[in-house]
């Protein structure tokens, strides 16, 4: 049986490639979320509502905080800012 040993350098390089691929997927998902958020905002405005729904934003913040702790709240704030567009 042949054992292949991975060097630390190779392990790091491979792991960085995986992180880059994951980041690309995350960016794509954020862009998709932004597009869906735009649809919701336009529908809300068309029906006479407000562009931003603060109680919904609080739900989003709570969800991210519950999943990831305090850093999750910061991530959610950034995500909400990206998805709001120009207020």
Buried (B, 14 or more C-beta within 10 A) or exposed (E): EEEEEEEEEEEEEEEEEEEEEEEEEEEEEBEEEBEEBEEBBEEBEEEEEEEBBEEEBEEBBEEBBEEEEEEBBBBBBEBBEEBBEEE
